[in-house]
Amino acid sequence: MKKLARVLAVLGLIVAAALFARQNVARIGHLVVDAIPGLMLAAAFHVVPMVANAFAWKHLFPRPDRPGIPVLLYAIWVRESVNGVLPVARIGGEIAAYRILLHHIASRTQVAASLAADVALSVLSQAVFALLGLAMLFAAGHGGPFAEHLATAVAVLLVAGAAFMIAQRAGALAGIAGLVERVFSGRMEALHARALRLDRAIRDVHARHVDVVACLGFQIAAWVLSAGETWIALHFLGAPRSIPEALAIEATVQAINSAAFVVPAAIGVQEGAFVLIGGIMGLDATTALALAAARRLRDIAIYLPGLVAWHYAETKKRDGGSDASDEHASRV
């Protein structure tokens, strides 16, 4: 998997370099440099949808044990930073967030169940967001082959999200673990027991219908708010667009990025997506690539500090664990 990630990253860099090489790189640089104060504002705005996602996730915990918004916001910051920068195929971020929440929630099963439900609901909420972006494209008179392909992709995303939810509610995890236990002639009994506990916890989450709907609503709000970054960036790049147009651009880019989740940091894919949808929305390729560069600036401003914070927390945890082990050994 790591080798594949490296190959895809190199290919992505080649694609990105080719896209920039075909345009006036100096003009792209001037656009970005001149707009840096505004682009930093756009990057800072990313905190707003992160807060909405924190409120969404909070609803997936049982009411007496819900962590505070600052804790969830920190976990989301690290999760997005790991998934957005490192070659982890959008999985490592969930593991990092899980480890962070274990410091604040006693039950590992509760944390894992909330994460599993959050991921399943995020597939559905992104499908709704992509559908909204598609509606904005048609409303702006930008239908055609691309919009038709996007509609097909949205339909697949909706089916995948619904299937994911149904599988969780039906106890698929315990079923798989039971099959593994039978294959290994009962030697995986402990794994099966853990899977049963997690399955029950996930179904308990889905049984709280009001909380699930609230989570889905906050997630959709977070996706919509994320279009604010694009709207602000385009304003400062000297190519202002309406909020519906910014929403269509953001929804399309996010959908393409998610489809190419195996490409580290969506290198090349994201740049190509901005050029593609930018051209449909009347942006020249130079401005579209400047907008793509602005998104990378966001990654540097928001995600790199998130990686540093995560690394510091993990280092501190290891040092603390070593000290605790030494103290325990001395007592024994």
C-alpha positions as CSV (number, residue, x, y, z in Angstrom):
1,M,0.0,0.0,0.0
2,K,2.8,2.4,0.8
3,K,4.5,1.7,-2.5
4,L,1.2,2.3,-4.3
5,A,0.8,5.6,-2.4
6,R,4.4,6.7,-3.4
7,V,3.7,5.8,-7.1
8,L,0.4,7.7,-7.1
9,A,2.0,10.7,-5.3
10,V,4.7,10.9,-8.0
11,L,2.2,10.6,-10.8
12,G,0.1,13.3,-9.1
13,L,3.1,15.6,-8.9
14,I,3.7,15.0,-12.6
15,V,0.1,15.9,-13.5
16,A,0.2,19.0,-11.2
17,A,3.5,20.1,-12.7
18,A,2.1,19.6,-16.3
19,L,-1.0,21.6,-15.5
20,F,1.1,24.5,-14.1
21,A,3.7,24.3,-16.9
22,R,1.0,24.9,-19.5
23,Q,0.0,28.2,-17.9
24,N,1.8,31.4,-17.0
25,V,3.4,30.3,-13.7
26,A,4.7,33.8,-13.0
27,R,1.1,35.2,-13.2
28,I,-0.2,32.4,-11.0
29,G,2.5,33.3,-8.5
30,H,1.7,37.0,-8.6
31,L,-2.0,36.3,-8.2
32,V,-1.4,34.2,-5.1
33,V,1.2,36.5,-3.5
34,D,-0.9,39.6,-4.0
35,A,-3.9,37.9,-2.5
36,I,-2.1,36.2,0.5
37,P,-3.9,38.2,3.2
38,G,-7.3,37.3,1.8
39,L,-6.2,33.7,1.2
40,M,-5.1,33.4,4.8
41,L,-8.6,34.6,5.8
42,A,-10.1,31.9,3.5
43,A,-7.8,29.3,5.2
44,A,-8.9,30.5,8.7
45,F,-12.5,30.2,7.6
46,H,-12.0,26.4,7.4
47,V,-12.4,26.4,11.2
48,V,-16.1,27.2,10.8
49,P,-17.0,23.9,9.0
50,M,-14.7,22.1,11.4
51,V,-16.8,23.4,14.3
52,A,-20.0,22.3,12.6
53,N,-18.5,18.8,12.2
54,A,-17.6,18.8,15.9
55,F,-21.3,19.5,16.8
56,A,-22.3,16.7,14.3
57,W,-20.0,14.1,15.9
58,K,-21.0,15.1,19.4
59,H,-24.6,13.8,18.7
60,L,-23.2,10.3,18.1
61,F,-22.2,9.8,21.7
62,P,-24.7,8.9,24.5
63,R,-25.8,12.1,26.1
64,P,-24.2,11.5,29.6
65,D,-20.8,10.8,28.0
66,R,-20.5,13.4,25.3
67,P,-17.1,15.0,25.0
68,G,-16.9,18.8,24.8
69,I,-16.7,20.7,21.5
70,P,-13.0,21.7,22.0
71,V,-12.0,18.0,22.4
72,L,-13.9,17.0,19.3
73,L,-12.6,20.0,17.4
74,Y,-9.0,19.0,18.2
75,A,-9.7,15.4,17.1
76,I,-11.3,16.6,13.9
77,W,-8.3,19.0,13.2
78,V,-5.9,16.1,13.6
79,R,-8.1,13.7,11.6
80,E,-8.3,16.1,8.7
81,S,-4.6,16.9,8.9
82,V,-3.5,13.3,8.8
83,N,-6.0,12.4,6.0
84,G,-5.3,15.5,4.0
85,V,-1.5,15.4,4.0
86,L,-0.2,11.9,4.8
87,P,-0.4,8.9,2.4
88,V,-2.9,7.0,4.5
89,A,-5.8,6.6,2.1
90,R,-8.1,8.6,4.4
91,I,-7.9,5.9,7.2
92,G,-5.0,7.1,9.4
93,G,-6.9,10.2,10.4
94,E,-9.7,8.1,12.0
95,I,-7.1,6.1,13.9
96,A,-5.5,9.3,15.2
97,A,-8.8,10.8,16.2
98,Y,-9.7,7.5,18.0
99,R,-6.5,7.6,20.0
100,I,-7.1,11.3,21.0
101,L,-10.7,10.6,22.2
102,L,-9.6,7.6,24.3
103,H,-8.1,10.2,26.7
104,H,-11.5,11.7,27.3
105,I,-13.9,8.8,26.8
106,A,-13.6,5.7,29.0
107,S,-15.2,3.2,26.6
108,R,-13.2,2.3,23.5
109,T,-16.3,0.7,22.0
110,Q,-18.2,4.0,22.3
111,V,-15.4,5.9,20.5
112,A,-15.1,3.3,17.8
113,A,-18.9,3.2,17.3
114,S,-19.2,7.0,17.0
115,L,-16.4,7.0,14.5
116,A,-18.0,4.3,12.4
117,A,-21.3,6.0,12.4
118,D,-19.7,9.4,11.6
119,V,-17.9,8.0,8.6
120,A,-21.1,6.3,7.2
121,L,-23.2,9.5,7.7
122,S,-20.4,11.6,6.1
123,V,-20.8,9.5,2.9
124,L,-24.5,10.4,2.8
125,S,-24.0,14.0,3.7
126,Q,-21.4,14.5,1.0
127,A,-23.7,12.9,-1.5
128,V,-26.4,15.5,-0.5
129,F,-23.8,18.2,-0.9
130,A,-22.7,16.9,-4.3
131,L,-26.4,16.8,-5.3
132,L,-26.8,20.5,-4.2
133,G,-23.7,21.4,-6.2
134,L,-25.1,19.6,-9.2
135,A,-28.4,21.6,-8.8
136,M,-26.3,24.8,-8.8
137,L,-24.6,23.8,-12.0
138,F,-27.9,23.2,-13.8
139,A,-29.4,26.4,-12.3
140,A,-26.4,28.4,-13.7
141,G,-27.0,26.8,-17.1
142,H,-23.9,24.5,-17.0
143,G,-25.5,21.2,-17.8
144,G,-24.0,18.8,-20.3
145,P,-21.9,15.7,-20.3
146,F,-19.9,16.7,-17.2
147,A,-23.1,17.3,-15.2
148,E,-24.4,14.0,-16.4
149,H,-21.3,12.2,-15.3
150,L,-21.4,14.0,-11.9
151,A,-25.1,13.0,-11.5
152,T,-24.1,9.3,-12.0
153,A,-21.3,9.7,-9.5
154,V,-23.7,11.2,-7.0
155,A,-26.1,8.4,-7.5
156,V,-23.3,5.9,-6.8
157,L,-22.4,7.9,-3.7
158,L,-25.9,7.9,-2.4
159,V,-26.2,4.1,-2.9
160,A,-22.9,3.5,-1.2
161,G,-23.8,5.7,1.8
162,A,-27.2,3.9,2.1
163,A,-25.6,0.5,1.8
164,F,-23.0,1.5,4.5
165,M,-25.7,2.6,6.9
166,I,-27.8,-0.6,6.2
167,A,-24.8,-2.8,6.8
168,Q,-24.1,-1.1,10.1
169,R,-27.7,-1.4,11.3
170,A,-27.8,-5.0,10.2
171,G,-24.8,-6.1,12.3
172,A,-22.5,-6.8,9.3
173,L,-19.3,-6.5,11.5
174,A,-20.4,-9.2,13.9
175,G,-21.4,-11.4,11.0
176,I,-18.0,-11.1,9.4
177,A,-16.2,-11.7,12.7
178,G,-18.4,-14.8,13.2
179,L,-17.4,-16.1,9.8
180,V,-13.7,-15.5,10.5
181,E,-14.1,-17.4,13.9
182,R,-15.7,-20.4,12.1
183,V,-12.9,-20.4,9.5
184,F,-10.3,-20.5,12.2
185,S,-12.2,-23.1,14.2
186,G,-13.1,-21.0,17.2
187,R,-9.6,-19.6,17.7
188,M,-10.8,-16.0,17.1
189,E,-13.4,-16.0,19.9
190,A,-12.0,-12.8,21.5
191,L,-12.2,-11.0,18.2
192,H,-15.8,-12.1,17.7
193,A,-16.7,-10.9,21.2
194,R,-15.2,-7.5,20.5
195,A,-17.0,-7.3,17.2
196,L,-20.3,-8.1,18.9
197,R,-19.8,-5.3,21.4
198,L,-18.9,-2.8,18.7
199,D,-21.9,-4.0,16.6
200,R,-24.3,-3.4,19.5
201,A,-22.8,0.0,20.2
202,I,-23.1,1.1,16.5
203,R,-26.7,-0.1,16.4
204,D,-27.4,1.8,19.6
205,V,-26.1,4.9,17.9
206,H,-28.4,4.4,14.9
207,A,-31.3,3.7,17.2
208,R,-31.2,7.3,18.4
209,H,-32.9,8.7,15.3
210,V,-33.1,12.3,16.5
211,D,-29.3,12.3,17.1
212,V,-28.6,10.7,13.8
213,V,-30.7,13.3,11.9
214,A,-29.0,16.1,13.9
215,C,-25.6,14.7,13.1
216,L,-26.5,14.5,9.4
217,G,-27.8,18.0,9.4
218,F,-24.7,19.5,11.0
219,Q,-22.5,17.5,8.5
220,I,-24.5,18.9,5.5
221,A,-24.1,22.4,7.1
222,A,-20.4,21.9,7.4
223,W,-20.1,20.9,3.7
224,V,-22.1,24.0,2.6
225,L,-20.0,26.2,4.9
226,S,-16.8,24.9,3.3
227,A,-17.9,26.7,0.1
228,G,-17.2,29.9,2.0
229,E,-13.4,29.2,1.6
230,T,-13.8,29.1,-2.2
231,W,-16.0,32.2,-2.2
232,I,-13.5,34.2,-0.1
233,A,-10.5,33.0,-2.1
234,L,-12.1,33.9,-5.5
235,H,-13.0,37.3,-4.2
236,F,-9.3,38.1,-3.3
237,L,-8.0,36.5,-6.4
238,G,-10.0,39.1,-8.4
239,A,-12.5,36.6,-9.9
240,P,-15.5,36.9,-7.6
241,R,-18.3,34.5,-8.0
242,S,-21.8,34.1,-6.5
243,I,-22.3,31.9,-3.5
244,P,-24.2,29.2,-5.6
245,E,-21.3,29.2,-8.0
246,A,-18.7,28.8,-5.2
247,L,-20.9,26.0,-3.8
248,A,-20.9,24.2,-7.2
249,I,-17.1,24.5,-7.4
250,E,-16.5,23.3,-3.9
251,A,-19.0,20.4,-4.2
252,T,-17.4,19.2,-7.4
253,V,-13.8,19.4,-6.2
254,Q,-14.7,17.6,-2.9
255,A,-16.5,14.8,-4.8
256,I,-13.5,14.3,-7.2
257,N,-11.1,14.4,-4.2
258,S,-13.1,11.8,-2.4
259,A,-13.2,9.5,-5.4
260,A,-9.4,9.7,-5.6
261,F,-8.9,9.1,-1.9
262,V,-6.0,6.7,-2.6
263,V,-3.9,9.6,-4.0
264,P,-1.9,11.2,-1.2
265,A,-3.2,14.8,-0.5
266,A,-5.1,14.4,-3.9
267,I,-1.9,15.7,-5.6
268,G,-2.6,16.5,-9.2
269,V,-6.3,15.3,-8.8
270,Q,-7.3,18.4,-6.9
271,E,-5.5,20.8,-9.4
272,G,-7.1,19.0,-12.3
273,A,-10.5,19.3,-10.6
274,F,-10.2,23.0,-10.1
275,V,-9.2,23.5,-13.8
276,L,-12.1,21.3,-14.9
277,I,-14.9,22.9,-12.9
278,G,-13.3,26.3,-13.2
279,G,-13.5,26.1,-17.0
280,I,-17.1,25.2,-16.8
281,M,-17.8,28.1,-14.4
282,G,-16.0,30.6,-16.6
283,L,-12.7,30.8,-14.8
284,D,-9.6,30.8,-16.9
285,A,-7.0,28.1,-16.2
286,T,-4.6,30.5,-14.6
287,T,-7.1,31.7,-12.0
288,A,-8.3,28.1,-11.4
289,L,-4.7,27.0,-10.7
290,A,-4.3,30.0,-8.4
291,L,-7.4,28.8,-6.6
292,A,-5.9,25.4,-6.3
293,A,-2.6,26.9,-5.0
294,A,-4.7,28.8,-2.4
295,R,-6.2,25.4,-1.3
296,R,-2.6,24.1,-0.8
297,L,-1.8,27.2,1.2
298,R,-4.8,26.3,3.4
299,D,-3.3,22.8,3.9
300,I,0.0,24.4,5.0
301,A,-1.6,26.9,7.3
302,I,-4.1,24.5,8.9
303,Y,-3.0,21.0,8.4
304,L,0.8,21.1,9.0
305,P,0.3,22.6,12.5
306,G,-2.3,19.8,13.1
307,L,0.3,17.2,12.2
308,V,2.8,18.9,14.6
309,A,0.2,19.0,17.4
310,W,-0.5,15.3,16.8
311,H,3.1,14.3,16.7
312,Y,3.7,16.3,20.0
313,A,0.7,14.6,21.7
314,E,1.9,11.1,20.5
315,T,5.5,11.8,21.7
316,K,4.2,13.0,25.1
317,K,2.0,10.0,25.4
318,R,4.9,7.6,24.7
319,D,7.1,9.4,27.2
320,G,4.4,9.3,29.8
321,G,3.8,5.6,29.1
322,S,7.5,4.9,29.6
323,D,7.6,6.9,32.8
324,A,4.5,5.0,34.1
325,S,6.1,1.7,33.2
326,D,9.3,2.6,34.9
327,E,7.4,3.7,38.0
328,H,5.4,0.4,38.0
329,A,8.6,-1.6,37.6
330,S,10.2,0.2,40.5
331,R,7.2,-0.6,42.7
332,V,7.2,-4.2,41.8
